[in-house]
Amino acid sequence: MEKDTTIHNTKLVQEIQKKMHSYNIITDLSDFFKIMGDSTRLQLLMILGYGELCVSDLAFLLNMSISAVSHQLKSLRTAKLVKIRRDGKNIYYSLDDEHIKSILEVSLEHILEK
């Protein structure tokens, strides 16, 4: 902290200091938003909010090639935003957990109120 810094609300500043997350946690959160910042990946996540789908279904819905969708799904899997389920030769994708769906719903709600 700089010597010329004056704290005006000492109590609140101390409370916040106790609750602040580490730099590593903030970096992970930043990476999370970077992954979600791509419009194609965001569309995939929103579609998967409706239910489990295979790559060909997702490719059809986005009017994209299967390989392009697979590439984006790989990024989402690496970031632990989607998970897979194998059924024979088929692989189905779904959101990793309900938190992802909640984040998308609240974010969309915020955008739609404008």
N, C-alpha and C positions, 0 to 999 in steps of 0.2 A: 504494500500500500504506500502511496506517495505521502510525503510528510505534510503536504498542504491539503490533504483530504480531510474534510470535516464531515463527521457523521451527525445527521440531524435527528434520526430516529433510532437511537442505540438499541432499544429493546427489540424492535422489529428486525433490524439488521442482524442481531445475534440469533434470533429465532430462525431467520432465513439461512444463516450460515450453518446451523445445525442440520437443516433439511436439504442443503444443496448436495447434488450428486457429484460423483467424481468425474474428472475429465473423460475417462474411458467410457463411462455410461453415456455421457453427452455425445461423444463421438459415435457410439453405437446407435443412438437415437437419430443423429444426423444422417448416418448411413441408411437407416430405415426410411427416412423421408426422401432420400435421394432415389432409392429403389422405387418408391411409390410415385416419384415425380415424373416418371415416364408415362405418357398418355396410353400407350399400348399395354404396358403392364398394369396400369390402373384399370383399364377396361377389362382385362382378364380377371383381375381381382373382383371387380364389381359383378361380372358375369358369374364367377364362381360363388358369389354370395347367394345366388339362387339355388345352387346345388352342384353336385359332382358331375364332371363332364370329361370326355376323352379329348385328345388333341384334335382329332378331325372335327368334332362338334364345335370346338372353340375356333378352329380355323374357318369353318363355315360362317359362324356368327360374326367374326371380325373381317371376313372377306380377305383372308391372308393365306399364305402357303403354310403347310404343316411344319416345314422346317423353320420358318420365321417364328411361328407360335411356340414351337419346341424350344427355340433359343431363348425366348422371353420367359418361358416356364422354368427353364434351368436357372435363370437369375432369381426368380421368385422362390424356387426350392432352396437355393443356396442361402438366401436371406431368411429362410424358415417362415415364409409367408404362405406357401402352399405345401401340401403333402400329397403323396400318391397312394393309390391302392391298386394292386394287381389282381386281375381276374382273367386267368388264362394268359392269352397273348395281349390282352387289352390293359392299358394303364389309364386309370381315372384320377383326375386332379380335383382337389377341393381346398378350401381355405384351411390353413393350419389350425386355427382356433377361432372362437367367437370374438376375440379381441379385434381381429382384423376386420370382421364384418361391422362391429360397433364403430370402429374408427372411420370406416368408409361411410356408414350411415350418418354419423354426426357431422362429418365433413360436408357431405352432400346437403344435409339439412341447412348448414350454415350458408352454403353457396346459393341455395334456392330461396332463402329469405330476402335476398337483395332485390 
